């Protein structure tokens, strides 16, 4: 498939050779967040740039990496490893020296065999940075200003507003991608380009089990397709030897091999090979709607009513196999007029792998965690919530007994809170305050979005925040508390939101709150966009594009008020000592950038 992006060219330091490293990126807006560059172990520059003190470590790493298959190296849930080459290149815009690493998750035959690492805005790079204690530089903030803290403990991978990016501060990611692309092209360090990830697919296999290749080989006429009336070609039953002997098992079955040429009707031979089994699995979804159909591979009319598939959950190990092949088959069927869509899936999500002690669970390693004892100890709701909270769905995570204990405490707090509100006498107080109303609508918005995006860990984090907030509303002294309409509304919202994660807890609390029908018959809470916007926003204060402090300000506050508040910061004043302010740039509700000399 085509990917729109750009090629960047990083220069080497002047003290080394005249080498250039070309990388491809779809996120030029994050260029100022690059803190290292990664080469594939087989990249030709590795041998040229590795310093003597790193030579032994690099040579060993390259040998180990090249012993793995490309599929194994590219698996998303595999722990990422790498080694520093000892060399540096020059950032094309800032002129800073950027360390060059090699890592086996970068494949030499893909793209340029080199990638720029932006740990603040890429999950894989962030994990790599944490593992090797590499710097993280934030350059994109959320466009809606919803993040309470820019320095959080996970990568922010969405598009947003640029900061700490010199002249591009305040631009949206889309604007910045184009602007930086133009800048790089002007200075000869990059250009917009389109790359293709497709490679040739050799489908023939020398084994019995597989779809026979419907080709007949004639000495006079050459390869000929099997006539449509003779399809499908069936595998013979009379095979005596299935073990590999350097040739296909079918080659020894004379009754299968010997046939006539469909063109000249002279003696000919069938193709002895079978197809890669991925050929069949690449269009299984077309067959599923009518698996008993015996007059065609699939029912076109029926299939066109069902495709495209709304949501496909697959494994990352299929990313360079089945998932590419199935799209290819769909496009061929579309071009041939069989399908009305050329993309079979609307959305694809990979599930990650749960590790233990940093490795895949394996009996041989003795690190398997059996779910049965955990279920008996903490219950299914706690286990479900922990599995969803432990990490990004697509990345997986590392099992931790301490982590599940934290989720167990959270579930216990929700249970206690719900029972307190359910059993407390009703208070004659005003309805929900504006602050609580904003908190509820904001939580509903984020949990709804996170569920649809399979970001279950951040959804549960939002529910934890809401639980803490409701406790503050109810009060720290919970003995004899009266239940206000505000607390009751907040708890009922919490119960409905937590139901997909902890269904047993939610159902029990829903009944305790006086409802007679199941919580799962209730409509999903809706939010009002206007009410989900807080009255205050987090303003980032920069000096010459570098983040120095943050503060809270009223939404849409006057420019002069925001600048005055930024100047009160001791951290900012330290940076301004002995320097002249050239200008002050304000991005409303986002950034104050003070330019000094």
C-alpha positions in Angstrom: 0.0 0.0 0.0 1.2 3.5 -0.6 2.3 5.6 2.4 2.5 9.4 2.1 5.4 10.9 4.0 8.9 12.3 3.4 12.5 11.4 3.1 14.9 13.2 5.4 18.7 13.3 5.0 20.7 13.6 8.2 24.3 14.8 7.8 27.3 13.3 9.6 29.4 15.4 12.0 32.1 17.3 10.1 34.8 15.3 11.9 33.6 12.0 10.3 33.0 11.0 6.7 30.6 12.5 4.2 27.9 9.9 4.7 24.2 10.7 4.7 21.5 8.8 6.4 18.1 8.8 4.6 15.0 8.0 6.7 11.3 7.9 5.8 8.6 9.3 8.1 4.9 10.1 7.9 5.2 12.4 10.9 7.5 15.3 9.9 5.7 17.3 12.6 7.7 15.4 15.2 11.1 16.1 13.6 12.2 18.3 16.5 11.5 15.5 18.9 14.2 13.2 17.3 16.7 12.1 20.0 18.4 9.3 18.1 18.5 7.6 14.7 18.2 3.8 14.2 19.8 1.8 11.4 19.0 -1.8 10.4 21.8 -4.2 11.4 22.4 -5.0 7.7 22.5 -1.3 6.7 25.7 -0.7 4.7 26.7 2.3 6.9 27.0 0.2 10.1 30.4 -1.0 9.2 31.5 2.5 8.1 30.5 4.5 11.1 30.9 2.2 14.1 33.6 3.5 16.4 36.5 1.2 17.6 35.3 1.1 21.2 31.8 -0.1 20.0 33.0 -2.5 17.3 32.9 -5.7 19.3 29.4 -5.0 20.8 28.0 -4.0 17.3 29.5 -7.0 15.6 28.0 -9.4 18.1 24.6 -7.7 17.9 24.6 -7.8 14.0 25.4 -11.5 14.1 22.6 -12.3 16.5 20.1 -10.1 14.6 20.8 -11.6 11.2 20.2 -15.1 12.7 16.5 -14.1 13.1 13.9 -14.1 10.4 12.5 -10.7 9.3 9.1 -11.8 10.5 10.4 -12.5 14.0 12.3 -9.2 14.1 9.3 -7.1 13.1 6.8 -8.6 15.6 5.2 -5.8 17.6 5.1 -7.7 20.9 8.7 -8.7 20.9 11.0 -6.9 23.3 13.1 -4.3 21.4 16.9 -4.5 21.6 19.6 -2.3 20.2 23.2 -1.1 20.5 24.9 2.2 20.1 27.4 2.6 17.2 29.4 5.3 18.9 28.7 7.6 15.9 26.5 10.7 15.6 24.8 12.5 12.7 23.6 16.1 12.5 19.9 17.0 12.8 18.9 18.6 9.5 17.1 21.5 11.1 18.6 22.1 14.6 22.2 21.2 13.8 22.4 19.1 17.0 24.4 15.9 17.1 22.1 12.9 17.2 23.4 9.4 18.3 23.1 6.5 15.8 21.9 3.2 17.1 21.2 -0.1 15.4 18.2 -2.2 16.3 16.9 -5.4 14.8 13.3 -4.2 14.6 14.4 -2.0 11.6 14.6 -4.2 8.5 17.1 -3.3 5.8 14.8 -4.2 2.9 12.0 -1.9 4.1 12.2 1.7 3.1 15.6 3.1 3.6 16.7 0.7 6.4 16.9 3.7 8.8 14.3 5.4 11.0 14.2 8.5 13.1 13.3 7.8 16.8 10.8 10.2 18.4 10.2 8.5 21.8 7.7 11.2 23.1 5.3 10.5 20.2 5.9 6.8 19.2 5.1 3.8 21.5 7.9 1.6 20.3 10.5 4.4 20.6 9.2 5.3 24.0 9.7 1.8 25.3 13.2 1.7 23.7 14.1 5.0 25.4 13.0 3.8 28.8 14.9 0.6 28.4 18.2 2.3 27.4 17.6 5.5 29.3 17.6 7.7 26.2 16.2 11.3 26.2 12.6 12.0 25.5 11.6 15.3 24.0 8.0 16.4 23.8 7.1 18.5 20.7 3.4 17.8 20.2 0.6 18.6 22.6 -3.1 17.6 22.3 -5.2 20.0 20.2 -8.0 20.0 22.7 -5.8 20.8 25.6 -7.2 17.8 27.5 -3.9 16.6 28.9 -3.3 17.6 32.5 0.4 17.0 32.4 2.6 17.2 29.4 5.3 15.1 31.1 3.3 11.9 31.3 4.6 8.3 31.4 3.6 7.3 28.0 4.0 8.4 24.4 1.5 10.9 22.9 1.0 9.4 19.4 -2.0 11.5 18.1 -1.7 14.6 16.0 -2.0 17.9 17.8 -0.3 21.3 18.2 3.5 21.7 17.7 5.7 23.3 20.3 9.5 23.4 21.1 9.8 23.4 17.3 11.3 26.8 16.5 9.4 28.7 13.7 6.8 25.9 13.5 5.4 26.5 17.1 1.7 26.7 17.3 1.1 24.9 14.0 -1.2 21.9 13.8 0.4 18.6 13.0 -1.0 18.6 9.5 0.2 22.2 8.9 3.6 21.3 10.3 4.0 18.2 8.2 3.7 20.3 5.0 5.7 23.3 6.3 8.6 21.2 7.5 8.5 19.2 4.2 8.8 22.4 2.3 11.6 23.6 4.5 13.6 20.4 4.1 13.2 20.5 0.4 14.4 24.2 0.3 17.6 23.4 2.1 18.2 20.1 0.3 17.7 17.8 3.2 14.4 16.0 2.3 11.4 15.9 0.1 7.8 14.6 0.1 7.6 11.1 -1.3 5.4 7.9 -1.5 6.8 4.5 -0.5 5.4 1.1 -1.2 5.6 -1.8 1.2 4.8 -4.6 -1.3 7.3 -7.2 -2.1 7.2 -10.2 -4.5 5.4 -13.3 -3.0 6.7 -16.7 -4.0 3.7 -19.0 -3.5 5.0 -22.4 -4.6 5.7 -25.0 -1.9 7.2 -28.5 -2.2 4.7 -30.2 0.1 1.5 -32.2 -0.1 -0.8 -30.1 2.0 -1.9 -27.1 0.0 -3.9 -25.9 -2.9 -2.7 -27.6 -6.1 -1.2 -25.2 -8.7 -3.7 -25.4 -11.6 -1.0 -25.3 -14.4 -0.2 -28.1 -16.9 3.3 -28.1 -18.4 3.5 -29.2 -22.1 6.8 -29.6 -23.9 5.3 -28.1 -27.1 2.9 -25.5 -25.8 4.5 -24.5 -22.5 2.6 -23.8 -19.3 -1.2 -24.0 -19.8 -3.9 -23.2 -17.3 -6.2 -26.1 -16.3 -9.5 -25.6 -18.1 -12.2 -24.0 -15.9 -14.4 -27.1 -16.3 -11.8 -29.2 -14.6 -11.5 -27.0 -11.5 -10.9 -27.3 -8.7 -7.9 -29.6 -9.0 -8.1 -32.1 -6.1 -5.2 -33.5 -4.2 -4.7 -37.3 -4.7 -5.3 -39.7 -1.8 -2.7 -42.3 -2.9 0.4 -40.6 -1.5 2.8 -43.0 0.2 5.5 -40.6 1.3 4.8 -37.1 2.7 8.3 -36.4 4.1 10.4 -33.9 2.2 13.1 -35.3 -0.1 14.1 -32.2 -2.0 11.1 -32.4 -4.3 7.3 -32.2 -4.0 5.6 -35.4 -2.7 3.1 -35.1 -5.6 5.9 -35.6 -8.1 5.9 -39.4 -7.3 2.2 -39.9 -7.8 2.0 -40.8 -11.5 -1.7 -41.0 -11.6 -1.9 -37.4 -10.6 1.0 -36.0 -12.6 0.3 -37.5 -16.0 -2.4 -35.7 -17.9 -3.0 -34.2 -21.4 -2.3 -30.7 -22.6 -5.6 -28.8 -22.9 -4.3 -27.0 -26.0 -2.7 -29.8 -28.1 -4.0 -32.8 -26.2 -0.5 -34.4 -26.1 1.0 -35.9 -23.0 1.8 -33.4 -20.4 2.5 -33.1 -16.6 0.8 -31.2 -13.9 2.7 -28.8 -11.7 4.0 -30.9 -8.8 4.0 -28.0 -6.3 1.2 -26.7 -4.1 0.5 -23.1 -3.1 1.5 -21.5 0.2 -1.4 -22.1 2.6 -1.6 -18.3 3.0 -3.2 -18.3 -0.5 -6.3 -20.0 0.9 -6.4 -18.1 4.1 -6.1 -14.8 2.2 -9.7 -15.0 1.0 -11.4 -17.1 3.7 -13.6 -14.1 4.8 -15.1 -14.2 1.3 -16.0 -17.8 1.7 -17.5 -17.6 5.2 -20.9 -16.0 4.3 -21.8 -19.1 2.2 -19.4 -22.0 3.0 -21.7 -24.6 1.4 -21.7 -23.0 -2.0 -20.5 -25.5 -4.6 -20.9 -23.6 -7.8 -18.5 -20.8 -7.2 -15.7 -19.7 -4.7 -18.1 -17.2 -3.1 -21.5 -15.6 -3.5 -20.8 -12.2 -4.9 -24.2 -10.7 -4.2 -24.3 -11.9 -0.6 -20.6 -10.9 0.0 -21.2 -7.3 -1.3 -23.9 -6.8 1.3 -21.5 -7.8 4.1 -18.2 -6.2 3.2 -16.2 -4.3 4.2 -15.5 -5.9 7.6 -16.1 -3.3 10.3 -13.3 -4.3 12.7 -10.6 -6.9 12.3 -8.6 -8.0 15.3 -5.5 -9.8 14.2 -2.0 -10.6 15.3 1.0 -8.6 14.4 2.7 -11.8 13.3 0.4 -11.6 10.2 1.3 -8.0 9.3 3.7 -9.0 6.6 1.7 -12.1 5.5 -2.0 -12.8 5.6 -3.0 -9.2 6.2 -1.2 -7.9 3.1 -2.2 -10.9 1.0 -5.9 -10.6 1.9 -6.0 -7.0 0.8 -4.3 -8.0 -2.4 -6.9 -10.7 -3.1 -9.7 -8.2 -2.4 -8.2 -5.7 -4.8 -7.9 -8.3 -7.5 -11.5 -9.3 -6.9 -12.5 -5.7 -7.1 -10.7 -5.1 -10.4 -12.3 -8.2 -11.8 -15.8 -6.9 -10.9 -16.6 -9.5 -8.1 -16.5 -7.0 -5.2 -17.7 -3.5 -4.8 -15.0 -2.6 -2.3 -11.3 -2.8 -2.8 -10.4 -2.7 0.9 -11.8 -5.6 2.9 -11.4 -4.1 6.4 -12.5 -0.7 7.7 -10.2 -1.0 10.8 -7.5 -3.3 11.9 -6.1 -3.7 15.5 -3.4 -6.0 16.6 -3.5 -7.5 20.1 -0.3 -7.4 22.1 1.3 -10.2 24.1 1.3 -10.4 27.9 4.9 -10.9 29.1 6.3 -12.0 32.4 9.6 -10.7 33.7 10.1 -9.1 30.2 9.8 -12.4 28.2 7.0 -14.4 26.6 5.4 -16.8 29.0 6.8 -20.3 28.5 6.9 -23.5 30.5 10.5 -24.0 29.6 11.3 -20.6 31.2 9.1 -21.3 34.2 7.5 -17.9 34.0 3.9 -18.9 33.2 1.2 -17.2 35.2 -1.9 -19.4 35.4 -5.2 -17.5 35.5 -7.1 -19.9 37.7 -5.4 -19.1 41.0 -5.7 -15.4 40.2 -9.4 -15.7 39.5 -9.9 -17.5 42.8 -8.0 -14.9 44.7 -9.2 -11.6 43.2 -12.2 -12.5 41.0 -12.9 -12.0 37.2 -13.6 -8.3 37.4 -10.3 -7.4 38.9 -8.4 -9.7 36.4 -10.3 -8.3 33.4 -9.6 -4.7 34.5 -5.9 -5.4 35.2 -5.4 -7.1 31.8 -6.9 -4.0 30.1 -5.1 -1.5 32.4 -1.6 -3.1 32.3 -0.7 -1.6 28.9 -1.7 -0.5 25.4 -3.9 -3.2 23.8 -1.7 -3.4 20.7 1.5 -3.5 22.7 0.6 -5.9 25.6 2.4 -5.5 28.8 4.4 -7.2 31.6 2.5 -9.1 34.2 3.0 -7.7 37.7 1.5 -8.9 41.0 1.9 -5.4 42.4 0.0 -4.1 39.4 -3.0 -6.4 39.9 -3.1 -5.4 43.6 -3.5 -1.8 42.6 -6.4 -2.6 40.4 -7.9 -4.7 43.2 -7.8 -1.7 45.5 -9.5 0.4 42.8 -12.4 -2.0 42.4 -12.8 -2.2 46.2 -12.9 1.6 46.3 -15.6 1.7 43.6 -17.6 -0.9 45.5 -17.3 1.0 48.8 -18.3 4.3 47.1 -21.3 2.8 45.4 -22.6 1.2 48.6 -22.1 4.4 50.6 -24.1 6.4 48.1 -26.8 3.7 47.8 -27.3 3.3 51.5 -27.0 6.9 52.6 -30.1 9.0 53.3 -31.0 11.5 50.6 -29.8 15.1 51.1 -31.9 18.1 50.1 -29.2 19.9 48.2 -29.0 21.5 44.8 -28.4 19.4 41.7 -25.0 18.7 40.0 -22.5 21.6 40.2 -20.9 22.9 37.1 -17.5 21.5 38.1 -19.0 18.0 38.5 -21.0 18.3 35.4 -17.9 19.2 33.4 -16.0 16.3 35.0 -18.7 13.8 34.1 -19.1 14.9 30.5 -15.3 15.0 30.0 -15.0 11.5 31.4 -17.8 10.1 29.3 -16.2 11.7 26.2 -12.8 10.2 26.9 -14.0 6.7 27.9 -16.2 6.6 24.9 -13.4 7.6 22.6 -10.9 5.2 24.3 -13.3 2.2 24.0 -13.8 2.8 20.3 -10.0 3.2 19.8 -9.2 0.0 21.9 -7.4 2.2 24.4 -8.7 0.4 27.4 -5.8 1.3 29.7 -6.4 5.0 29.4 -10.2 4.5 29.7 -9.7 2.8 33.1 -7.3 5.5 34.1 -10.1 8.0 33.5 -12.4 6.0 35.6 -9.9 6.0 38.4 -9.7 9.8 38.2 -13.5 10.0 38.3 -13.6 7.8 41.4 -11.1 10.0 43.2 -13.2 13.0 42.2 -16.4 11.5 43.5 -14.8 10.7 46.8 -13.8 14.4 47.1 -17.5 15.3 46.4 -18.9 12.9 49.0 -16.3 13.9 51.5 -13.4 12.2 53.3 -15.6 11.5 56.4 -17.9 8.9 55.0 -19.7 8.0 58.3 -23.2 9.3 58.3 -22.8 11.0 54.9 -25.9 12.1 53.1 -26.3 11.3 49.5 -26.7 14.5 47.4 -28.1 14.4 43.9 -24.7 15.3 42.7 -23.1 12.3 44.3 -25.8 10.0 43.1 -25.6 11.2 39.5 -21.9 10.9 39.5 -21.9 7.3 40.9 -24.6 6.1 38.5 -22.5 7.5 35.6 -19.4 5.8 37.0 -21.3 2.4 37.3 -22.5 2.6 33.7 -19.1 3.5 32.4 -17.3 0.8 34.3 -19.8 -1.9 33.2 -17.9 -3.1 30.1 -14.7 -3.5 32.3 -16.2 -4.9 35.5 -19.6 -6.3 34.6 -20.3 -8.1 37.9 -19.4 -5.2 40.0 -21.5 -2.8 37.9 -24.5 -5.1 37.9 -24.5 -5.5 41.7 -24.0 -1.8 42.3 -26.8 -0.9 39.8 -29.2 -3.0 41.7 -28.0 -1.5 45.0 -28.8 1.9 43.6 -32.4 0.9 43.3 -32.7 0.0 39.6 -34.7 -3.1 38.7 -33.5 -3.9 35.2 -29.9 -4.8 34.3 -27.4 -2.0 33.7 -26.7 -3.6 30.3 -30.1 -2.6 29.1 -29.3 1.1 30.0 -28.2 3.4 27.1 -24.5 4.3 27.1 -24.0 7.7 28.7 -23.9 10.6 26.2 -21.8 13.7 26.6 -22.3 17.3 25.6 -19.2 18.7 23.8 -19.8 22.1 25.3 -19.9 20.8 28.8 -16.8 18.6 28.3 -14.6 21.7 28.0 -13.1 22.8 31.3 -13.0 26.5 32.3 -9.2 26.2 32.8 -6.5 25.1 30.4 -2.8 24.1 30.8 -0.5 26.7 29.2 3.0 25.6 28.3 5.7 28.3 28.7 8.7 28.1 26.4 11.9 30.1 26.2 13.3 30.0 22.7 11.1 27.0 21.9 12.1 24.9 24.9 9.5 23.9 27.6 10.4 25.6 30.9 7.1 25.5 32.9 3.3 25.1 32.7 0.5 26.9 34.5 -3.3 26.9 34.7 -5.2 29.8 33.2 -8.8 30.6 32.4 -9.9 29.4 29.0 -9.7 32.2 26.3 -7.9 34.5 28.8 -6.6 37.8 27.4 -3.2 37.7 25.8 -1.8 40.2 28.3 -3.1 38.2 31.3 -1.5 35.0 30.0 1.9 36.6 29.4 1.8 38.3 32.8 1.1 34.9 34.5 3.9 33.2 32.5 6.4 35.9 33.6 5.6 35.0 37.3 7.3 31.6 36.9 10.6 31.4 38.8 11.8 28.8 36.2 11.1 31.2 33.4 12.7 34.1 35.2 15.9 32.1 35.7 16.0 31.6 31.9 15.5 35.3 31.2 18.3 36.6 33.5 20.7 38.8 31.5 18.9 38.2 28.3 16.8 40.5 26.1 13.2 39.6 25.1 12.8 39.9 21.3 9.2 38.9 21.1 6.5 36.9 22.9 4.3 34.5 20.9 1.0 33.3 22.4 -1.0 30.4 20.9 -4.4 30.8 22.6 -5.1 28.2 25.3 -1.9 26.4 24.4 1.6 28.1 24.5 3.5 31.1 25.5 6.9 31.2 23.7 9.3 33.9 24.8 12.0 34.5 22.3 15.2 36.0 23.8 18.8 36.8 22.8 
